[in-house]
Amino acid sequence: MTAAHCLRQVGIVKVKGKTEAIKLYELTADEQNAFLQQFRDVWDSIDKNELEHARLLPKSLIEQRPDDRVCMMMFSKVEQALSAGGLFDPIIEMQEK
């Protein structure tokens, strides 16, 4: 990885048959630094359990990049957490190997 690349955390995944979840990252180009910082802010808000704030951030990211499936997934998970009383589970459980 060079200085011209960054990592974006896209989720926490637990694979069928495993007990531990792992963080999953995407390698991206450096030109996306402002976008990536906004995306990190979403994770920071989730870590602080500030879900109302976290709901707004992916919405603005989706407006910038409507085809970004990671942002769509993040927005959906935050919405689900808010409708379930604010319990956010960041782990995506894979049902198939």
C-alpha positions as protocol buffer text, in pm:
chain_id: "A"
residue {
  index: 1
  type: MET
  ca { x: 0 y: 0 z: 0 }
}
residue {
  index: 2
  type: THR
  ca { x: 139 y: 342 z: -93 }
}
residue {
  index: 3
  type: ALA
  ca { x: 70 y: 685 z: 52 }
}
residue {
  index: 4
  type: ALA
  ca { x: -173 y: 738 z: -234 }
}
residue {
  index: 5
  type: HIS
  ca { x: -411 y: 478 z: -92 }
}
residue {
  index: 6
  type: CYS
  ca { x: -635 y: 463 z: 214 }
}
residue {
  index: 7
  type: LEU
  ca { x: -837 y: 199 z: 393 }
}
residue {
  index: 8
  type: ARG
  ca { x: -1209 y: 232 z: 459 }
}
residue {
  index: 9
  type: GLN
  ca { x: -1369 y: 12 z: 720 }
}
residue {
  index: 10
  type: VAL
  ca { x: -1676 y: -131 z: 553 }
}
residue {
  index: 11
  type: GLY
  ca { x: -1803 y: -347 z: 835 }
}
residue {
  index: 12
  type: ILE
  ca { x: -1749 y: -617 z: 1090 }
}
residue {
  index: 13
  type: VAL
  ca { x: -1814 y: -966 z: 958 }
}
residue {
  index: 14
  type: LYS
  ca { x: -1871 y: -1296 z: 1133 }
}
residue {
  index: 15
  type: VAL
  ca { x: -1843 y: -1595 z: 901 }
}
residue {
  index: 16
  type: LYS
  ca { x: -2062 y: -1903 z: 946 }
}
residue {
  index: 17
  type: GLY
  ca { x: -1890 y: -2155 z: 1172 }
}
residue {
  index: 18
  type: LYS
  ca { x: -1661 y: -1897 z: 1337 }
}
residue {
  index: 19
  type: THR
  ca { x: -1706 y: -1734 z: 1676 }
}
residue {
  index: 20
  type: GLU
  ca { x: -1494 y: -1423 z: 1621 }
}
residue {
  index: 21
  type: ALA
  ca { x: -1593 y: -1134 z: 1400 }
}
residue {
  index: 22
  type: ILE
  ca { x: -1330 y: -950 z: 1194 }
}
residue {
  index: 23
  type: LYS
  ca { x: -1315 y: -598 z: 1058 }
}
residue {
  index: 24
  type: LEU
  ca { x: -1342 y: -576 z: 682 }
}
residue {
  index: 25
  type: TYR
  ca { x: -1164 y: -298 z: 492 }
}
residue {
  index: 26
  type: GLU
  ca { x: -1170 y: -164 z: 138 }
}
residue {
  index: 27
  type: LEU
  ca { x: -860 y: -23 z: -29 }
}
residue {
  index: 28
  type: THR
  ca { x: -939 y: 313 z: -190 }
}
residue {
  index: 29
  type: ALA
  ca { x: -763 y: 591 z: -376 }
}
residue {
  index: 30
  type: ASP
  ca { x: -624 y: 894 z: -191 }
}
residue {
  index: 31
  type: GLU
  ca { x: -844 y: 1134 z: -388 }
}
residue {
  index: 32
  type: GLN
  ca { x: -1136 y: 1032 z: -165 }
}
residue {
  index: 33
  type: ASN
  ca { x: -988 y: 1169 z: 159 }
}
residue {
  index: 34
  type: ALA
  ca { x: -1278 y: 1405 z: 246 }
}
residue {
  index: 35
  type: PHE
  ca { x: -1532 y: 1135 z: 170 }
}
residue {
  index: 36
  type: LEU
  ca { x: -1338 y: 880 z: 377 }
}
residue {
  index: 37
  type: GLN
  ca { x: -1317 y: 1118 z: 672 }
}
residue {
  index: 38
  type: GLN
  ca { x: -1693 y: 1163 z: 664 }
}
residue {
  index: 39
  type: PHE
  ca { x: -1731 y: 786 z: 654 }
}
residue {
  index: 40
  type: ARG
  ca { x: -1500 y: 751 z: 957 }
}
residue {
  index: 41
  type: ASP
  ca { x: -1720 y: 1006 z: 1134 }
}
residue {
  index: 42
  type: VAL
  ca { x: -2012 y: 766 z: 1091 }
}
residue {
  index: 43
  type: TRP
  ca { x: -1820 y: 490 z: 1270 }
}
residue {
  index: 44
  type: ASP
  ca { x: -1713 y: 737 z: 1542 }
}
residue {
  index: 45
  type: SER
  ca { x: -2077 y: 837 z: 1598 }
}
residue {
  index: 46
  type: ILE
  ca { x: -2179 y: 471 z: 1615 }
}
residue {
  index: 47
  type: ASP
  ca { x: -1901 y: 398 z: 1864 }
}
residue {
  index: 48
  type: LYS
  ca { x: -2031 y: 683 z: 2082 }
}
residue {
  index: 49
  type: ASN
  ca { x: -2390 y: 554 z: 2038 }
}
residue {
  index: 50
  type: GLU
  ca { x: -2489 y: 883 z: 1869 }
}
residue {
  index: 51
  type: LEU
  ca { x: -2720 y: 710 z: 1623 }
}
residue {
  index: 52
  type: GLU
  ca { x: -2928 y: 1016 z: 1534 }
}
residue {
  index: 53
  type: HIS
  ca { x: -2608 y: 1189 z: 1425 }
}
residue {
  index: 54
  type: ALA
  ca { x: -2487 y: 871 z: 1253 }
}
residue {
  index: 55
  type: ARG
  ca { x: -2814 y: 861 z: 1055 }
}
residue {
  index: 56
  type: LEU
  ca { x: -2746 y: 1201 z: 897 }
}
residue {
  index: 57
  type: LEU
  ca { x: -2391 y: 1125 z: 788 }
}
residue {
  index: 58
  type: PRO
  ca { x: -2454 y: 827 z: 557 }
}
residue {
  index: 59
  type: LYS
  ca { x: -2746 y: 1016 z: 404 }
}
residue {
  index: 60
  type: SER
  ca { x: -2510 y: 1293 z: 294 }
}
residue {
  index: 61
  type: LEU
  ca { x: -2256 y: 1036 z: 172 }
}
residue {
  index: 62
  type: ILE
  ca { x: -2526 y: 863 z: -33 }
}
residue {
  index: 63
  type: GLU
  ca { x: -2613 y: 1199 z: -191 }
}
residue {
  index: 64
  type: GLN
  ca { x: -2247 y: 1234 z: -293 }
}
residue {
  index: 65
  type: ARG
  ca { x: -2219 y: 876 z: -419 }
}
residue {
  index: 66
  type: PRO
  ca { x: -2560 y: 719 z: -481 }
}
residue {
  index: 67
  type: ASP
  ca { x: -2403 y: 394 z: -607 }
}
residue {
  index: 68
  type: ASP
  ca { x: -2194 y: 333 z: -294 }
}
residue {
  index: 69
  type: ARG
  ca { x: -2338 y: 9 z: -154 }
}
residue {
  index: 70
  type: VAL
  ca { x: -2135 y: 32 z: 166 }
}
residue {
  index: 71
  type: CYS
  ca { x: -2297 y: 366 z: 253 }
}
residue {
  index: 72
  type: MET
  ca { x: -2639 y: 223 z: 171 }
}
residue {
  index: 73
  type: MET
  ca { x: -2573 y: -73 z: 401 }
}
residue {
  index: 74
  type: MET
  ca { x: -2450 y: 154 z: 681 }
}
residue {
  index: 75
  type: PHE
  ca { x: -2754 y: 382 z: 651 }
}
residue {
  index: 76
  type: SER
  ca { x: -2984 y: 78 z: 657 }
}
residue {
  index: 77
  type: LYS
  ca { x: -2817 y: -66 z: 970 }
}
residue {
  index: 78
  type: VAL
  ca { x: -2843 y: 268 z: 1153 }
}
residue {
  index: 79
  type: GLU
  ca { x: -3211 y: 298 z: 1056 }
}
residue {
  index: 80
  type: GLN
  ca { x: -3276 y: -57 z: 1181 }
}
residue {
  index: 81
  type: ALA
  ca { x: -3103 y: 22 z: 1510 }
}
residue {
  index: 82
  type: LEU
  ca { x: -3308 y: 336 z: 1563 }
}
residue {
  index: 83
  type: SER
  ca { x: -3634 y: 155 z: 1494 }
}
residue {
  index: 84
  type: ALA
  ca { x: -3527 y: -121 z: 1738 }
}
residue {
  index: 85
  type: GLY
  ca { x: -3478 y: 118 z: 2027 }
}
residue {
  index: 86
  type: GLY
  ca { x: -3122 y: 228 z: 1955 }
}
residue {
  index: 87
  type: LEU
  ca { x: -2946 y: -107 z: 1977 }
}
residue {
  index: 88
  type: PHE
  ca { x: -2682 y: -105 z: 1705 }
}
residue {
  index: 89
  type: ASP
  ca { x: -2518 y: -435 z: 1617 }
}
residue {
  index: 90
  type: PRO
  ca { x: -2229 y: -364 z: 1379 }
}
residue {
  index: 91
  type: ILE
  ca { x: -2168 y: -732 z: 1301 }
}
residue {
  index: 92
  type: ILE
  ca { x: -2283 y: -872 z: 969 }
}
residue {
  index: 93
  type: GLU
  ca { x: -2333 y: -1245 z: 1008 }
}
residue {
  index: 94
  type: MET
  ca { x: -2261 y: -1451 z: 697 }
}
residue {
  index: 95
  type: GLN
  ca { x: -2497 y: -1750 z: 680 }
}
residue {
  index: 96
  type: GLU
  ca { x: -2307 y: -1932 z: 404 }
}
residue {
  index: 97
  type: LYS
  ca { x: -1941 y: -2020 z: 365 }
}
